[in-house]
Amino acid sequence: MPRSVNSVASKARKKKVLKHAKGFFGRRKNVWTVAKNAVDKAWEYAYTGRKLKKRDFRAIWIQRINAAVRPFDLSYSRFINLLSKAEIDINRKTLADLALNNPDAFKALVDQVKK
């Protein structure tokens, strides 16, 4: 009895991988074995990047808040401490947005915390 191979499924699988490799340079875009490795690695980087993005944005927010509170003779850590003591629950993303786009509201918040 001859060996049965599901060439329809394997062709579809290869086609899917080569579609994802579109735009890659050289043999990475059209040679199956090279493209498969390149796409797998790209998917690993994409997964890692989604996790790193959260870390990067939090760091940006902290830097923006720190820069915004320096003119008020405060550091970032002192400001966050005063916020928690004043029982003001506002996240860093919102604080950074206030500091950047609405300095008057941010100044009011700093004044309220300093009392």
N, CA, C and O atoms as a GROMACS GRO file, in nm:
protein
  460
    1MET      N    1   0.086  -0.118   0.000
    1MET     CA    2   0.000   0.000   0.000
    1MET      C    3   0.090   0.124   0.000
    1MET      O    4   0.184   0.132   0.080
    2PRO      N    5   0.063   0.219  -0.088
    2PRO     CA    6   0.149   0.338  -0.096
    2PRO      C    7   0.131   0.428   0.026
    2PRO      O    8   0.028   0.429   0.092
    3ARG      N    9   0.237   0.503   0.051
    3ARG     CA   10   0.234   0.596   0.164
    3ARG      C   11   0.144   0.714   0.131
    3ARG      O   12   0.148   0.767   0.021
    4SER      N   13   0.062   0.753   0.226
    4SER     CA   14  -0.031   0.864   0.206
    4SER      C   15   0.027   0.990   0.271
    4SER      O   16   0.060   0.990   0.390
    5VAL      N   17   0.037   1.095   0.193
    5VAL     CA   18   0.086   1.222   0.248
    5VAL      C   19  -0.020   1.328   0.221
    5VAL      O   20  -0.079   1.334   0.114
    6ASN      N   21  -0.042   1.409   0.320
    6ASN     CA   22  -0.143   1.514   0.307
    6ASN      C   23  -0.077   1.639   0.248
    6ASN      O   24  -0.046   1.734   0.320
    7SER      N   25  -0.056   1.637   0.118
    7SER     CA   26   0.016   1.748   0.056
    7SER      C   27  -0.066   1.876   0.054
    7SER      O   28  -0.010   1.985   0.047
    8VAL      N   29  -0.197   1.864   0.060
    8VAL     CA   30  -0.281   1.983   0.063
    8VAL      C   31  -0.254   2.063   0.191
    8VAL      O   32  -0.235   2.184   0.187
    9ALA      N   33  -0.252   1.993   0.304
    9ALA     CA   34  -0.229   2.061   0.432
    9ALA      C   35  -0.088   2.116   0.442
    9ALA      O   36  -0.067   2.227   0.492
   10SER      N   37   0.012   2.038   0.394
   10SER     CA   38   0.150   2.086   0.405
   10SER      C   39   0.173   2.206   0.313
   10SER      O   40   0.248   2.297   0.348
   11LYS      N   41   0.109   2.206   0.196
   11LYS     CA   42   0.122   2.322   0.107
   11LYS      C   43   0.058   2.444   0.170
   11LYS      O   44   0.112   2.554   0.162
   12ALA      N   45  -0.058   2.427   0.233
   12ALA     CA   46  -0.126   2.539   0.299
   12ALA      C   47  -0.040   2.594   0.413
   12ALA      O   48  -0.033   2.715   0.433
   13ARG      N   49   0.024   2.503   0.488
   13ARG     CA   50   0.110   2.544   0.598
   13ARG      C   51   0.229   2.625   0.548
   13ARG      O   52   0.265   2.729   0.604
   14LYS      N   53   0.290   2.575   0.440
   14LYS     CA   54   0.405   2.646   0.382
   14LYS      C   55   0.363   2.780   0.325
   14LYS      O   56   0.435   2.880   0.337
   15LYS      N   57   0.247   2.783   0.263
   15LYS     CA   58   0.196   2.907   0.203
   15LYS      C   59   0.172   3.012   0.312
   15LYS      O   60   0.199   3.130   0.292
   16LYS      N   61   0.120   2.968   0.426
   16LYS     CA   62   0.094   3.060   0.537
   16LYS      C   63   0.224   3.119   0.590
   16LYS      O   64   0.231   3.239   0.616
   17VAL      N   65   0.326   3.036   0.605
   17VAL     CA   66   0.454   3.084   0.657
   17VAL      C   67   0.519   3.179   0.557
   17VAL      O   68   0.570   3.284   0.596
   18LEU      N   69   0.515   3.143   0.427
   18LEU     CA   70   0.576   3.230   0.326
   18LEU      C   71   0.500   3.362   0.314
   18LEU      O   72   0.559   3.464   0.280
   19LYS      N   73   0.371   3.359   0.341
   19LYS     CA   74   0.293   3.484   0.340
   19LYS      C   75   0.340   3.575   0.454
   19LYS      O   76   0.350   3.697   0.436
   20HIS      N   77   0.370   3.517   0.570
   20HIS     CA   78   0.420   3.595   0.683
   20HIS      C   79   0.562   3.646   0.660
   20HIS      O   80   0.604   3.744   0.720
   21ALA      N   81   0.635   3.578   0.571
   21ALA     CA   82   0.774   3.616   0.542
   21ALA      C   83   0.782   3.724   0.435
   21ALA      O   84   0.891   3.766   0.397
   22LYS      N   85   0.668   3.770   0.386
   22LYS     CA   86   0.668   3.871   0.282
   22LYS      C   87   0.736   3.998   0.335
   22LYS      O   88   0.706   4.044   0.445
   23GLY      N   89   0.827   4.052   0.256
   23GLY     CA   90   0.900   4.171   0.297
   23GLY      C   91   1.035   4.141   0.358
   23GLY      O   92   1.116   4.232   0.378
   24PHE      N   93   1.061   4.015   0.387
   24PHE     CA   94   1.194   3.978   0.437
   24PHE      C   95   1.294   3.986   0.323
   24PHE      O   96   1.255   3.987   0.206
   25PHE      N   97   1.423   3.993   0.356
   25PHE     CA   98   1.528   4.014   0.256
   25PHE      C   99   1.591   3.883   0.213
   25PHE      O  100   1.616   3.794   0.295
   26GLY      N  101   1.618   3.873   0.084
   26GLY     CA  102   1.691   3.758   0.032
   26GLY      C  103   1.613   3.629   0.038
   26GLY      O  104   1.493   3.627   0.013
   27ARG      N  105   1.683   3.519   0.071
   27ARG     CA  106   1.620   3.388   0.074
   27ARG      C  107   1.521   3.374   0.189
   27ARG      O  108   1.442   3.280   0.192
   28ARG      N  109   1.524   3.468   0.282
   28ARG     CA  110   1.432   3.460   0.397
   28ARG      C  111   1.287   3.474   0.352
   28ARG      O  112   1.197   3.434   0.426
   29LYS      N  113   1.263   3.529   0.236
   29LYS     CA  114   1.125   3.551   0.192
   29LYS      C  115   1.068   3.439   0.105
   29LYS      O  116   0.946   3.427   0.093
   30ASN      N  117   1.156   3.356   0.042
   30ASN     CA  118   1.098   3.261  -0.053
   30ASN      C  119   1.152   3.118  -0.043
   30ASN      O  120   1.100   3.030  -0.112
   31VAL      N  121   1.251   3.092   0.038
   31VAL     CA  122   1.301   2.956   0.056
   31VAL      C  123   1.238   2.901   0.185
   31VAL      O  124   1.252   2.960   0.292
   32TRP      N  125   1.170   2.788   0.171
   32TRP     CA  126   1.087   2.736   0.281
   32TRP      C  127   1.162   2.722   0.412
   32TRP      O  128   1.117   2.773   0.515
   33THR      N  129   1.277   2.652   0.412
   33THR     CA  130   1.345   2.625   0.538
   33THR      C  131   1.398   2.753   0.603
   33THR      O  132   1.392   2.770   0.725
   34VAL      N  133   1.450   2.843   0.521
   34VAL     CA  134   1.502   2.969   0.574
   34VAL      C  135   1.387   3.058   0.623
   34VAL      O  136   1.395   3.119   0.729
   35ALA      N  137   1.280   3.064   0.542
   35ALA     CA  138   1.165   3.147   0.578
   35ALA      C  139   1.099   3.097   0.706
   35ALA      O  140   1.057   3.177   0.789
   36LYS      N  141   1.090   2.965   0.722
   36LYS     CA  142   1.027   2.910   0.843
   36LYS      C  143   1.102   2.952   0.968
   36LYS      O  144   1.042   2.991   1.068
   37ASN      N  145   1.236   2.942   0.963
   37ASN     CA  146   1.317   2.984   1.077
   37ASN      C  147   1.305   3.134   1.103
   37ASN      O  148   1.297   3.177   1.218
   38ALA      N  149   1.304   3.212   0.996
   38ALA     CA  150   1.295   3.358   1.010
   38ALA      C  151   1.161   3.399   1.070
   38ALA      O  152   1.155   3.487   1.156
   39VAL      N  153   1.053   3.335   1.024
   39VAL     CA  154   0.919   3.368   1.074
   39VAL      C  155   0.906   3.326   1.220
   39VAL      O  156   0.850   3.400   1.301
   40ASP      N  157   0.957   3.208   1.254
   40ASP     CA  158   0.953   3.163   1.394
   40ASP      C  159   1.025   3.262   1.485
   40ASP      O  160   0.975   3.297   1.592
   41LYS      N  161   1.142   3.307   1.441
   41LYS     CA  162   1.219   3.402   1.521
   41LYS      C  163   1.145   3.536   1.530
   41LYS      O  164   1.144   3.600   1.635
   42ALA      N  165   1.082   3.578   1.420
   42ALA     CA  166   1.007   3.704   1.421
   42ALA      C  167   0.890   3.696   1.518
   42ALA      O  168   0.860   3.793   1.588
   43TRP      N  169   0.825   3.581   1.522
   43TRP     CA  170   0.714   3.564   1.616
   43TRP      C  171   0.762   3.566   1.761
   43TRP      O  172   0.693   3.616   1.849
   44GLU      N  173   0.881   3.511   1.786
   44GLU     CA  174   0.939   3.518   1.921
   44GLU      C  175   0.965   3.663   1.961
   44GLU      O  176   0.932   3.705   2.072
   45TYR      N  177   1.023   3.738   1.868
   45TYR     CA  178   1.052   3.880   1.896
   45TYR      C  179   0.922   3.958   1.919
   45TYR      O  180   0.917   4.046   2.005
   46ALA      N  181   0.819   3.926   1.842
   46ALA     CA  182   0.691   3.995   1.856
   46ALA      C  183   0.630   3.967   1.994
   46ALA      O  184   0.578   4.058   2.059
   47TYR      N  185   0.638   3.841   2.037
   47TYR     CA  186   0.584   3.805   2.168
   47TYR      C  187   0.659   3.880   2.278
   47TYR      O  188   0.597   3.937   2.369
   48THR      N  189   0.792   3.879   2.270
   48THR     CA  190   0.874   3.948   2.370
   48THR      C  191   0.847   4.098   2.367
   48THR      O  192   0.840   4.163   2.471
   49GLY      N  193   0.832   4.152   2.246
   49GLY     CA  194   0.810   4.295   2.231
   49GLY      C  195   0.681   4.341   2.295
   49GLY      O  196   0.674   4.452   2.348
   50ARG      N  197   0.578   4.257   2.290
   50ARG     CA  198   0.451   4.294   2.353
   50ARG      C  199   0.466   4.304   2.504
   50ARG      O  200   0.398   4.383   2.569
   51LYS      N  201   0.556   4.224   2.562
   51LYS     CA  202   0.579   4.231   2.706
   51LYS      C  203   0.667   4.352   2.740
   51LYS      O  204   0.644   4.421   2.840
   52LEU      N  205   0.768   4.377   2.656
   52LEU     CA  206   0.859   4.489   2.682
   52LEU      C  207   0.790   4.624   2.665
   52LEU      O  208   0.827   4.722   2.730
   53LYS      N  209   0.689   4.630   2.579
   53LYS     CA  210   0.619   4.755   2.554
   53LYS      C  211   0.557   4.810   2.683
   53LYS      O  212   0.559   4.931   2.707
   54LYS      N  213   0.502   4.722   2.763
   54LYS     CA  214   0.441   4.764   2.890
   54LYS      C  215   0.545   4.825   2.983
   54LYS      O  216   0.521   4.927   3.047
   55ARG      N  217   0.663   4.760   2.989
   55ARG     CA  218   0.773   4.807   3.072
   55ARG      C  219   0.822   4.943   3.023
   55ARG      O  220   0.848   5.034   3.103
   56ASP      N  221   0.836   4.957   2.892
   56ASP     CA  222   0.887   5.081   2.833
   56ASP      C  223   0.792   5.198   2.859
   56ASP      O  224   0.836   5.308   2.894
   57PHE      N  225   0.663   5.174   2.841
   57PHE     CA  226   0.568   5.283   2.863
   57PHE      C  227   0.564   5.326   3.009
   57PHE      O  228   0.554   5.445   3.037
   58ARG      N  229   0.573   5.231   3.101
   58ARG     CA  230   0.575   5.267   3.242
   58ARG      C  231   0.697   5.353   3.273
   58ARG      O  232   0.687   5.449   3.348
   59ALA      N  233   0.812   5.319   3.216
   59ALA     CA  234   0.933   5.398   3.237
   59ALA      C  235   0.916   5.540   3.181
   59ALA      O  236   0.960   5.636   3.243
   60ILE      N  237   0.852   5.553   3.065
   60ILE     CA  238   0.828   5.684   3.006
   60ILE      C  239   0.737   5.767   3.095
   60ILE      O  240   0.762   5.886   3.116
   61TRP      N  241   0.631   5.704   3.147
   61TRP     CA  242   0.540   5.777   3.235
   61TRP      C  243   0.612   5.827   3.359
   61TRP      O  244   0.592   5.941   3.401
   62ILE      N  245   0.696   5.743   3.417
   62ILE     CA  246   0.770   5.782   3.538
   62ILE      C  247   0.863   5.898   3.508
   62ILE      O  248   0.873   5.992   3.587
   63GLN      N  249   0.931   5.893   3.394
   63GLN     CA  250   1.021   6.003   3.357
   63GLN      C  251   0.945   6.134   3.338
   63GLN      O  252   0.992   6.240   3.379
   64ARG      N  253   0.828   6.126   3.276
   64ARG     CA  254   0.749   6.247   3.253
   64ARG      C  255   0.698   6.306   3.384
   64ARG      O  256   0.698   6.427   3.402
   65ILE      N  257   0.654   6.219   3.474
   65ILE     CA  258   0.605   6.267   3.604
   65ILE      C  259   0.721   6.331   3.681
   65ILE      O  260   0.704   6.438   3.740
   66ASN      N  261   0.836   6.267   3.680
   66ASN     CA  262   0.954   6.318   3.750
   66ASN      C  263   0.992   6.455   3.696
   66ASN      O  264   1.021   6.547   3.773
   67ALA      N  265   0.992   6.470   3.564
   67ALA     CA  266   1.026   6.599   3.504
   67ALA      C  267   0.923   6.706   3.538
   67ALA      O  268   0.957   6.823   3.550
   68ALA      N  269   0.798   6.664   3.553
   68ALA     CA  270   0.692   6.761   3.580
   68ALA      C  271   0.692   6.808   3.726
   68ALA      O  272   0.653   6.921   3.753
   69VAL      N  273   0.735   6.723   3.820
   69VAL     CA  274   0.731   6.763   3.961
   69VAL      C  275   0.859   6.833   4.006
   69VAL      O  276   0.860   6.893   4.113
   70ARG      N  277   0.966   6.825   3.927
   70ARG     CA  278   1.092   6.890   3.965
   70ARG      C  279   1.078   7.041   3.988
   70ARG      O  280   1.137   7.092   4.083
   71PRO      N  281   1.003   7.115   3.904
   71PRO     CA  282   0.988   7.260   3.932
   71PRO      C  283   0.919   7.291   4.064
   71PRO      O  284   0.929   7.403   4.115
   72PHE      N  285   0.848   7.194   4.121
   72PHE     CA  286   0.779   7.212   4.248
   72PHE      C  287   0.864   7.162   4.366
   72PHE      O  288   0.811   7.140   4.474
   73ASP      N  289   0.993   7.146   4.344
   73ASP     CA  290   1.088   7.099   4.446
   73ASP      C  291   1.049   6.962   4.503
   73ASP      O  292   1.057   6.939   4.624
   74LEU      N  293   1.007   6.874   4.415
   74LEU     CA  294   0.973   6.738   4.454
   74LEU      C  295   1.046   6.641   4.361
   74LEU      O  296   1.080   6.675   4.248
   75SER      N  297   1.069   6.521   4.411
   75SER     CA  298   1.118   6.415   4.326
   75SER      C  299   1.001   6.323   4.296
   75SER      O  300   0.895   6.333   4.358
   76TYR      N  301   1.020   6.234   4.202
   76TYR     CA  302   0.914   6.141   4.165
   76TYR      C  303   0.873   6.055   4.284
   76TYR      O  304   0.754   6.041   4.313
   77SER      N  305   0.971   5.998   4.353
   77SER     CA  306   0.939   5.905   4.462
   77SER      C  307   0.868   5.978   4.576
   77SER      O  308   0.775   5.924   4.636
   78ARG      N  309   0.913   6.098   4.605
   78ARG     CA  310   0.847   6.178   4.711
   78ARG      C  311   0.704   6.211   4.672
   78ARG      O  312   0.613   6.204   4.754
   79PHE      N  313   0.684   6.248   4.545
   79PHE     CA  314   0.551   6.282   4.496
   79PHE      C  315   0.456   6.163   4.505
   79PHE      O  316   0.341   6.178   4.548
   80ILE      N  317   0.503   6.045   4.465
   80ILE     CA  318   0.419   5.925   4.471
   80ILE      C  319   0.387   5.891   4.616
   80ILE      O  320   0.275   5.849   4.648
   81ASN      N  321   0.484   5.909   4.703
   81ASN     CA  322   0.462   5.886   4.846
   81ASN      C  323   0.356   5.981   4.901
   81ASN      O  324   0.267   5.939   4.975
   82LEU      N  325   0.365   6.108   4.865
   82LEU     CA  326   0.266   6.206   4.911
   82LEU      C  327   0.128   6.176   4.854
   82LEU      O  328   0.027   6.196   4.921
   83LEU      N  329   0.124   6.129   4.732
   83LEU     CA  330  -0.005   6.091   4.672
   83LEU      C  331  -0.070   5.978   4.751
   83LEU      O  332  -0.190   5.982   4.779
   84SER      N  333   0.008   5.879   4.787
   84SER     CA  334  -0.050   5.766   4.861
   84SER      C  335  -0.091   5.808   5.002
   84SER      O  336  -0.191   5.759   5.054
   85LYS      N  337  -0.012   5.898   5.064
   85LYS     CA  338  -0.051   5.946   5.197
   85LYS      C  339  -0.179   6.028   5.193
   85LYS      O  340  -0.258   6.025   5.287
   86ALA      N  341  -0.199   6.103   5.082
   86ALA     CA  342  -0.321   6.182   5.066
   86ALA      C  343  -0.438   6.097   5.017
   86ALA      O  344  -0.548   6.148   4.996
   87GLU      N  345  -0.412   5.967   4.999
   87GLU     CA  346  -0.513   5.872   4.953
   87GLU      C  347  -0.573   5.912   4.819
   87GLU      O  348  -0.694   5.902   4.798
   88ILE      N  349  -0.488   5.958   4.729
   88ILE     CA  350  -0.530   5.990   4.593
   88ILE      C  351  -0.485   5.875   4.504
   88ILE      O  352  -0.365   5.855   4.483
   89ASP      N  353  -0.581   5.800   4.453
   89ASP     CA  354  -0.551   5.685   4.369
   89ASP      C  355  -0.563   5.726   4.223
   89ASP      O  356  -0.672   5.732   4.167
   90ILE      N  357  -0.450   5.755   4.162
   90ILE     CA  358  -0.445   5.792   4.021
   90ILE      C  359  -0.323   5.724   3.962
   90ILE      O  360  -0.214   5.730   4.018
   91ASN      N  361  -0.341   5.659   3.848
   91ASN     CA  362  -0.231   5.580   3.794
   91ASN      C  363  -0.129   5.667   3.721
   91ASN      O  364  -0.154   5.785   3.693
   92ARG      N  365  -0.015   5.608   3.692
   92ARG     CA  366   0.097   5.683   3.634
   92ARG      C  367   0.068   5.729   3.492
   92ARG      O  368   0.115   5.834   3.450
   93LYS      N  369  -0.008   5.650   3.419
   93LYS     CA  370  -0.043   5.689   3.283
   93LYS      C  371  -0.124   5.818   3.284
   93LYS      O  372  -0.097   5.909   3.204
   94THR      N  373  -0.221   5.827   3.372
   94THR     CA  374  -0.304   5.947   3.382
   94THR      C  375  -0.223   6.065   3.434
   94THR      O  376  -0.239   6.177   3.386
   95LEU      N  377  -0.137   6.040   3.532
   95LEU     CA  378  -0.052   6.147   3.584
   95LEU      C  379   0.038   6.204   3.475
   95LEU      O  380   0.052   6.326   3.462
   96ALA      N  381   0.099   6.117   3.397
   96ALA     CA  382   0.187   6.162   3.289
   96ALA      C  383   0.109   6.240   3.184
   96ALA      O  384   0.159   6.339   3.130
   97ASP      N  385  -0.012   6.196   3.154
   97ASP     CA  386  -0.094   6.267   3.056
   97ASP      C  387  -0.134   6.404   3.109
   97ASP      O  388  -0.134   6.502   3.035
   98LEU      N  389  -0.169   6.411   3.237
   98LEU     CA  390  -0.201   6.540   3.298
   98LEU      C  391  -0.081   6.634   3.294
   98LEU      O  392  -0.095   6.752   3.259
   99ALA      N  393   0.034   6.583   3.328
   99ALA     CA  394   0.155   6.666   3.331
   99ALA      C  395   0.188   6.719   3.192
   99ALA      O  396   0.235   6.832   3.179
  100LEU      N  397   0.164   6.640   3.090
  100LEU     CA  398   0.199   6.680   2.954
  100LEU      C  399   0.094   6.770   2.891
  100LEU      O  400   0.129   6.871   2.829
  101ASN      N  401  -0.033   6.735   2.905
  101ASN     CA  402  -0.139   6.803   2.830
  101ASN      C  403  -0.221   6.902   2.911
  101ASN      O  404  -0.289   6.987   2.854
  102ASN      N  405  -0.216   6.892   3.044
  102ASN     CA  406  -0.296   6.982   3.127
  102ASN      C  407  -0.215   7.024   3.249
  102ASN      O  408  -0.242   6.977   3.360
  103PRO      N  409  -0.117   7.112   3.230
  103PRO     CA  410  -0.028   7.148   3.342
  103PRO      C  411  -0.100   7.216   3.458
  103PRO      O  412  -0.057   7.204   3.573
  104ASP      N  413  -0.209   7.288   3.430
  104ASP     CA  414  -0.283   7.355   3.538
  104ASP      C  415  -0.345   7.254   3.634
  104ASP      O  416  -0.338   7.270   3.756
  105ALA      N  417  -0.404   7.150   3.579
  105ALA     CA  418  -0.464   7.046   3.663
  105ALA      C  419  -0.355   6.971   3.740
  105ALA      O  420  -0.375   6.934   3.856
  106PHE      N  421  -0.242   6.949   3.676
  106PHE     CA  422  -0.132   6.881   3.743
  106PHE      C  423  -0.078   6.966   3.857
  106PHE      O  424  -0.046   6.915   3.964
  107LYS      N  425  -0.069   7.098   3.834
  107LYS     CA  426  -0.022   7.190   3.939
  107LYS      C  427  -0.119   7.189   4.057
  107LYS      O  428  -0.077   7.191   4.172
  108ALA      N  429  -0.249   7.187   4.028
  108ALA     CA  430  -0.349   7.179   4.134
  108ALA      C  431  -0.333   7.051   4.214
  108ALA      O  432  -0.348   7.052   4.336
  109LEU      N  433  -0.303   6.942   4.147
  109LEU     CA  434  -0.282   6.815   4.215
  109LEU      C  435  -0.158   6.820   4.306
  109LEU      O  436  -0.160   6.772   4.419
  110VAL      N  437  -0.051   6.879   4.254
  110VAL     CA  438   0.072   6.892   4.333
  110VAL      C  439   0.047   6.980   4.455
  110VAL      O  440   0.093   6.949   4.565
  111ASP      N  441  -0.025   7.091   4.435
  111ASP     CA  442  -0.055   7.180   4.548
  111ASP      C  443  -0.138   7.110   4.654
  111ASP      O  444  -0.117   7.130   4.774
  112GLN      N  445  -0.234   7.029   4.610
  112GLN     CA  446  -0.319   6.956   4.704
  112GLN      C  447  -0.238   6.855   4.782
  112GLN      O  448  -0.262   6.834   4.901
  113VAL      N  449  -0.143   6.792   4.717
  113VAL     CA  450  -0.059   6.690   4.782
  113VAL      C  451   0.039   6.755   4.879
  113VAL      O  452   0.069   6.696   4.984
  114LYS      N  453   0.088   6.872   4.847
  114LYS     CA  454   0.189   6.937   4.931
  114LYS      C  455   0.134   6.987   5.064
  114LYS      O  456   0.210   7.008   5.159
  115LYS      N  457   0.003   7.007   5.072
  115LYS     CA  458  -0.057   7.058   5.196
  115LYS      C  459  -0.047   6.957   5.308
  115LYS      O  460  -0.093   6.984   5.420
   0.00000   0.00000   0.00000
